[in-house]
Amino acid sequence: MRWSHRQISGRKAEGFQIEPVYGGLTLTLPPLIECNQIPTNKSEIPTPKAALFNPHLKAVAGHIPELDPDAQILLLLGRDIIRVHKVREQVNGPHSAPFAQRLDLGWVVVGEVCLGNAQKPSINTYKTQMLEDGGPSYLTPCDSFIDLKESVLRRGATR
């Protein structure tokens, strides 16, 4: 695989907050960096109906909002706000069954979810491997590698 480098410019914004759909908590976001390459796959967003088809997840179905088909995916929360990824509660089930986790921003369902006798294909996973030192890795290089460097342009200045 050949690494390609390209320079793009974007904007940085600060002072934003986020809260769960049901409210009750407000978190201050780290600085936001504009990027047009955020994955927009809605196929893995859990729904109350998907939870209801799994007896062990019925109790969390009422905590999962209906999917809004008009909602856009505009924000990717990463390791710079680790709190939103911490599991606060977990509902397990049979060994190969999906499970649910309560995070600060709401419930997620992890695993293949069946709706009656139909099931979606395997779950996709998006991971990014970032080597800060630029050294070689035994891992397969990731197509989604992002090396973000901030460069501030003063008004009236040109590159």
Backbone as CSV, one residue per row, in Angstrom:
resi,resn,N_x,N_y,N_z,CA_x,CA_y,CA_z,C_x,C_y,C_z
1,MET,0.843,-1.167,0.000,0.000,0.000,0.000,0.889,1.230,0.000
2,ARG,0.519,2.201,-0.737,1.282,3.432,-0.842,0.574,4.531,-0.059
3,TRP,1.331,5.232,0.757,0.756,6.315,1.539,0.669,7.558,0.674
4,SER,-0.445,8.203,0.697,-0.572,9.461,-0.032,-0.824,10.572,0.979
5,HIS,-0.221,11.676,0.729,-0.377,12.819,1.620,-1.032,13.939,0.840
6,ARG,-1.965,14.573,1.475,-2.563,15.738,0.863,-2.859,16.730,1.963
7,GLN,-2.782,17.969,1.616,-3.032,19.006,2.597,-4.424,19.564,2.352
8,ILE,-5.201,19.614,3.405,-6.521,20.213,3.311,-6.619,21.264,4.393
9,SER,-7.522,22.174,4.230,-7.695,23.187,5.264,-9.109,23.093,5.805
10,GLY,-9.250,23.476,7.014,-10.546,23.446,7.665,-10.583,24.503,8.744
11,ARG,-11.624,24.459,9.502,-11.778,25.441,10.569,-11.779,24.746,11.919
12,LYS,-11.444,25.505,12.941,-11.438,25.021,14.313,-12.452,25.877,15.075
13,ALA,-13.281,25.207,15.875,-14.285,25.928,16.662,-14.205,25.462,18.113
14,GLU,-14.437,26.366,19.028,-14.373,26.048,20.448,-15.612,26.556,21.160
15,GLY,-15.853,26.011,22.354,-16.951,26.488,23.185,-18.270,25.764,22.965
16,PHE,-18.261,24.605,22.305,-19.496,23.860,22.052,-19.765,22.882,23.184
17,GLN,-21.038,22.562,23.363,-21.462,21.585,24.363,-22.359,20.552,23.701
18,ILE,-22.486,19.394,24.352,-23.327,18.318,23.848,-24.124,17.761,25.022
19,GLU,-25.326,17.265,24.709,-26.122,16.613,25.752,-26.902,15.460,25.139
20,PRO,-27.284,14.476,25.969,-28.057,13.344,25.454,-29.438,13.801,24.968
21,VAL,-30.057,12.997,24.119,-31.384,13.306,23.600,-32.364,13.555,24.741
22,TYR,-32.257,12.741,25.795,-33.191,12.868,26.917,-32.758,13.910,27.942
23,GLY,-31.664,14.633,27.702,-31.201,15.670,28.607,-30.578,15.115,29.872
24,GLY,-30.442,15.994,30.877,-29.929,15.574,32.177,-28.433,15.736,32.356
25,LEU,-27.697,16.035,31.303,-26.243,16.151,31.384,-25.773,17.056,30.252
26,THR,-24.833,17.916,30.554,-24.225,18.762,29.527,-22.718,18.595,29.617
27,LEU,-22.082,18.280,28.495,-20.632,18.106,28.448,-20.022,19.142,27.514
28,THR,-18.919,19.734,27.936,-18.189,20.667,27.086,-17.307,19.866,26.145
29,LEU,-17.395,20.154,24.864,-16.609,19.436,23.863,-15.208,20.024,23.746
30,PRO,-14.235,19.194,23.388,-12.902,19.734,23.088,-12.999,20.554,21.802
31,PRO,-11.944,21.264,21.413,-12.008,22.017,20.155,-12.435,21.115,18.998
32,LEU,-13.325,21.614,18.160,-13.827,20.874,17.005,-13.016,21.236,15.773
33,ILE,-12.635,20.230,15.005,-11.900,20.427,13.763,-12.808,20.012,12.611
34,GLU,-13.004,20.884,11.667,-13.857,20.603,10.517,-13.250,19.521,9.630
35,CYS,-14.066,18.566,9.197,-13.607,17.484,8.330,-14.801,16.959,7.545
36,ASN,-14.618,16.764,6.242,-15.710,16.269,5.395,-15.710,14.755,5.259
37,GLN,-14.797,14.044,5.909,-14.690,12.601,5.750,-15.220,11.810,6.954
38,ILE,-16.192,12.324,7.681,-16.771,11.601,8.808,-17.642,10.473,8.259
39,PRO,-17.469,9.227,8.755,-18.325,8.133,8.287,-19.796,8.440,8.564
40,THR,-20.646,8.161,7.598,-22.072,8.486,7.749,-22.950,7.252,7.607
41,ASN,-22.470,6.114,8.108,-23.202,4.865,8.026,-24.224,4.798,9.166
42,LYS,-25.509,4.885,8.826,-26.563,4.854,9.844,-27.063,3.438,10.122
43,SER,-26.542,2.442,9.416,-27.084,1.087,9.527,-26.870,0.457,10.903
44,GLU,-25.954,0.977,11.704,-25.686,0.381,13.008,-26.266,1.178,14.170
45,ILE,-27.057,2.180,13.881,-27.681,2.948,14.952,-28.808,2.108,15.546
46,PRO,-28.763,1.867,16.859,-29.790,1.007,17.465,-31.161,1.677,17.469
47,THR,-32.197,0.859,17.423,-33.577,1.345,17.497,-34.290,0.600,18.621
48,PRO,-35.374,1.173,19.135,-36.143,0.459,20.162,-36.648,-0.888,19.645
49,LYS,-37.047,-0.952,18.380,-37.572,-2.187,17.800,-36.516,-3.296,17.814
50,ALA,-35.270,-2.955,17.496,-34.197,-3.948,17.500,-33.976,-4.492,18.910
51,ALA,-34.053,-3.630,19.915,-33.877,-4.081,21.294,-35.045,-4.965,21.729
52,LEU,-36.258,-4.643,21.286,-37.434,-5.425,21.678,-37.400,-6.858,21.162
53,PHE,-36.719,-7.110,20.062,-36.642,-8.460,19.503,-35.656,-9.352,20.255
54,ASN,-34.958,-8.799,21.210,-34.022,-9.557,22.040,-34.541,-9.503,23.472
55,PRO,-35.085,-10.608,23.992,-35.722,-10.588,25.314,-34.876,-9.955,26.410
56,HIS,-33.581,-10.186,26.392,-32.725,-9.633,27.446,-32.503,-8.131,27.303
57,LEU,-32.888,-7.527,26.159,-32.700,-6.092,25.939,-34.004,-5.299,26.030
58,LYS,-35.121,-5.975,26.276,-36.420,-5.285,26.319,-36.432,-4.144,27.335
59,ALA,-35.736,-4.313,28.439,-35.732,-3.285,29.489,-35.077,-1.979,29.036
60,VAL,-34.189,-2.032,28.056,-33.511,-0.805,27.605,-34.180,-0.194,26.379
61,ALA,-35.119,-0.899,25.759,-35.760,-0.412,24.525,-36.377,0.971,24.709
62,GLY,-36.973,1.222,25.864,-37.598,2.515,26.126,-36.610,3.654,26.302
63,HIS,-35.334,3.339,26.450,-34.290,4.364,26.611,-33.596,4.692,25.292
64,ILE,-33.983,4.002,24.231,-33.369,4.227,22.924,-34.355,5.009,22.059
65,PRO,-33.983,6.195,21.569,-34.911,6.975,20.749,-35.108,6.343,19.370
66,GLU,-36.243,6.649,18.752,-36.491,6.210,17.376,-35.457,6.850,16.461
67,LEU,-35.122,6.166,15.386,-34.164,6.688,14.416,-34.811,7.815,13.626
68,ASP,-34.156,8.957,13.561,-34.630,10.100,12.781,-33.987,10.013,11.406
69,PRO,-34.756,9.649,10.364,-34.159,9.483,9.036,-33.603,10.779,8.455
70,ASP,-34.039,11.920,8.979,-33.566,13.213,8.464,-32.340,13.736,9.216
71,ALA,-31.987,13.094,10.334,-30.831,13.556,11.109,-29.544,13.286,10.338
72,GLN,-28.613,14.221,10.421,-27.317,14.068,9.773,-26.263,13.673,10.807
73,ILE,-25.252,12.956,10.355,-24.111,12.631,11.213,-23.065,13.709,10.960
74,LEU,-22.853,14.566,11.947,-21.984,15.724,11.760,-20.835,15.804,12.753
75,LEU,-20.786,14.864,13.704,-19.803,14.957,14.757,-19.230,13.583,15.047
76,LEU,-17.922,13.486,15.113,-17.228,12.251,15.472,-16.518,12.516,16.794
77,LEU,-16.927,11.782,17.829,-16.341,11.973,19.150,-15.220,10.964,19.338
78,GLY,-14.018,11.442,19.568,-12.850,10.575,19.644,-12.264,10.493,21.033
79,ARG,-10.989,10.124,21.069,-10.295,9.909,22.337,-10.017,11.196,23.101
80,ASP,-10.257,12.347,22.485,-10.039,13.595,23.206,-11.233,13.949,24.105
81,ILE,-12.268,13.125,24.102,-13.384,13.254,25.049,-13.763,11.840,25.493
82,ILE,-12.843,11.208,26.176,-12.947,9.794,26.562,-14.179,9.514,27.420
83,ARG,-14.651,10.489,28.149,-15.802,10.283,29.041,-17.014,9.735,28.293
84,VAL,-17.250,10.151,27.068,-18.451,9.709,26.346,-18.360,8.250,25.907
85,HIS,-17.191,7.635,26.025,-17.009,6.231,25.637,-17.024,5.285,26.837
86,LYS,-17.049,5.824,28.040,-17.023,4.983,29.247,-18.364,4.297,29.460
87,VAL,-18.323,3.003,29.748,-19.527,2.217,29.983,-19.961,2.419,31.426
88,ARG,-21.179,2.894,31.628,-21.718,3.142,32.965,-22.568,1.973,33.461
89,GLU,-23.146,1.232,32.513,-23.988,0.077,32.849,-24.003,-0.831,31.627
90,GLN,-24.147,-2.140,31.844,-24.159,-3.080,30.722,-25.217,-4.142,30.948
91,VAL,-25.925,-4.503,29.881,-26.906,-5.584,29.918,-26.408,-6.664,28.972
92,ASN,-26.038,-7.804,29.530,-25.554,-8.930,28.734,-26.711,-9.846,28.379
93,GLY,-26.407,-10.923,27.741,-27.395,-11.930,27.390,-26.669,-13.213,27.078
94,PRO,-27.272,-14.081,26.263,-26.585,-15.316,25.855,-25.245,-14.994,25.183
95,HIS,-24.351,-15.968,25.149,-22.981,-15.758,24.669,-22.872,-15.055,23.324
96,SER,-23.653,-15.427,22.339,-23.521,-14.836,21.002,-24.563,-13.755,20.718
97,ALA,-25.290,-13.349,21.728,-26.354,-12.355,21.549,-25.789,-10.944,21.651
98,PRO,-26.482,-9.970,21.033,-26.053,-8.581,21.203,-26.183,-8.168,22.671
99,PHE,-25.465,-7.139,23.064,-25.561,-6.620,24.420,-25.717,-5.109,24.346
100,ALA,-26.162,-4.529,25.444,-26.403,-3.084,25.484,-25.487,-2.449,26.519
101,GLN,-25.057,-1.225,26.214,-24.227,-0.473,27.146,-24.809,0.928,27.295
102,ARG,-24.847,1.391,28.543,-25.275,2.770,28.791,-24.035,3.633,28.927
103,LEU,-23.943,4.618,28.061,-22.868,5.598,28.089,-23.474,6.910,28.589
104,ASP,-22.664,7.908,28.830,-23.197,9.187,29.304,-24.183,9.815,28.310
105,LEU,-24.043,9.521,27.027,-24.932,10.105,26.021,-26.101,9.196,25.650
106,GLY,-26.219,8.029,26.273,-27.357,7.152,26.001,-26.932,5.709,25.824
107,TRP,-27.895,4.875,25.444,-27.673,3.443,25.284,-27.220,3.111,23.872
108,VAL,-26.337,2.125,23.757,-25.919,1.571,22.467,-26.138,0.065,22.511
109,VAL,-26.382,-0.520,21.349,-26.508,-1.968,21.240,-25.337,-2.444,20.397
110,VAL,-24.604,-3.436,20.909,-23.411,-3.953,20.246,-23.671,-5.387,19.818
111,GLY,-23.430,-5.687,18.531,-23.597,-7.041,18.020,-24.632,-7.096,16.916
112,GLU,-24.780,-8.265,16.338,-25.759,-8.456,15.272,-27.144,-8.546,15.880
113,VAL,-28.044,-7.731,15.368,-29.391,-7.652,15.917,-30.378,-8.267,14.933
114,CYS,-31.207,-9.189,15.419,-32.230,-9.821,14.590,-33.565,-9.120,14.789
115,LEU,-34.283,-8.950,13.697,-35.651,-8.439,13.753,-36.546,-9.590,13.334
116,GLY,-37.081,-10.290,14.310,-37.850,-11.494,14.014,-36.896,-12.557,13.517
117,ASN,-37.155,-13.102,12.308,-36.268,-14.132,11.771,-35.311,-13.576,10.723
118,ALA,-35.184,-12.253,10.635,-34.264,-11.625,9.684,-33.141,-10.939,10.454
119,GLN,-31.968,-10.898,9.835,-30.841,-10.257,10.503,-30.023,-9.489,9.480
120,LYS,-29.427,-8.402,9.939,-28.560,-7.608,9.077,-27.233,-8.329,8.914
121,PRO,-26.494,-8.019,7.854,-25.168,-8.613,7.707,-24.226,-8.149,8.816
122,SER,-23.039,-8.710,8.842,-22.063,-8.421,9.892,-21.869,-6.925,10.110
123,ILE,-21.544,-6.594,11.340,-21.316,-5.218,11.750,-20.013,-4.708,11.142
124,ASN,-20.007,-3.457,10.680,-18.788,-2.808,10.202,-18.107,-2.126,11.381
125,THR,-16.798,-2.082,11.362,-16.054,-1.392,12.401,-15.127,-0.388,11.734
126,TYR,-15.115,0.819,12.245,-14.232,1.851,11.731,-13.159,2.116,12.777
127,LYS,-11.912,1.855,12.430,-10.802,2.087,13.347,-9.725,2.859,12.603
128,THR,-9.011,3.668,13.310,-7.914,4.428,12.733,-6.649,4.130,13.521
129,GLN,-5.582,3.708,12.848,-4.291,3.472,13.488,-3.417,4.680,13.229
130,MET,-2.979,5.342,14.254,-2.155,6.532,14.103,-0.802,6.289,14.765
131,LEU,0.257,6.285,13.991,1.605,6.140,14.525,2.233,7.524,14.613
132,GLU,2.389,8.008,15.812,2.900,9.363,16.013,4.351,9.519,15.579
133,ASP,5.165,8.461,15.744,6.588,8.579,15.421,6.889,8.283,13.954
134,GLY,5.880,7.886,13.184,6.078,7.593,11.769,6.813,6.294,11.515
135,GLY,7.086,5.523,12.550,7.819,4.264,12.408,6.973,3.171,11.785
136,PRO,7.650,2.064,11.377,6.924,0.954,10.758,6.046,0.233,11.774
137,SER,5.020,-0.447,11.274,4.098,-1.168,12.131,3.883,-2.568,11.580
138,TYR,3.692,-3.541,12.456,3.356,-4.888,12.023,1.889,-4.989,11.636
139,LEU,1.119,-3.958,11.936,-0.296,-3.937,11.593,-0.479,-3.517,10.140
140,THR,-1.572,-3.933,9.545,-1.891,-3.510,8.185,-2.168,-2.008,8.202
141,PRO,-1.559,-1.241,7.310,-1.820,0.199,7.290,-3.305,0.468,7.076
142,CYS,-3.794,1.475,7.732,-5.211,1.826,7.682,-5.458,2.860,6.591
143,ASP,-6.484,2.639,5.795,-6.842,3.592,4.741,-7.350,4.908,5.303
144,SER,-7.783,4.914,6.554,-8.387,6.104,7.147,-7.408,6.893,8.013
145,PHE,-6.121,6.747,7.784,-5.113,7.433,8.586,-5.253,8.941,8.433
146,ILE,-5.263,9.631,9.574,-5.347,11.088,9.570,-4.205,11.624,10.413
147,ASP,-3.415,12.500,9.858,-2.343,13.166,10.581,-2.713,14.636,10.620
148,LEU,-3.241,15.082,11.735,-3.774,16.423,11.850,-2.732,17.334,12.464
149,LYS,-2.381,18.374,11.734,-1.449,19.378,12.230,-2.106,20.729,12.063
150,GLU,-2.060,21.506,13.116,-2.709,22.803,13.088,-1.735,23.862,12.606
151,SER,-2.203,24.683,11.691,-1.421,25.779,11.162,-2.330,26.996,11.143
152,VAL,-1.995,28.012,11.920,-2.854,29.182,12.033,-2.445,30.203,10.993
153,LEU,-3.413,30.637,10.211,-3.190,31.684,9.218,-3.698,32.998,9.780
154,ARG,-2.889,33.986,9.801,-3.304,35.312,10.281,-4.089,36.015,9.179
155,ARG,-5.014,36.864,9.559,-5.792,37.591,8.560,-4.877,38.431,7.684
156,GLY,-5.120,38.362,6.404,-4.325,39.123,5.456,-3.058,38.411,5.006
157,ALA,-2.710,37.320,5.669,-1.502,36.568,5.304,-1.830,35.583,4.205
158,THR,-0.851,35.233,3.427,-1.014,34.217,2.388,0.029,33.150,2.602
159,ARG,-0.252,31.961,2.088,0.698,30.852,2.217,1.729,30.917,1.137
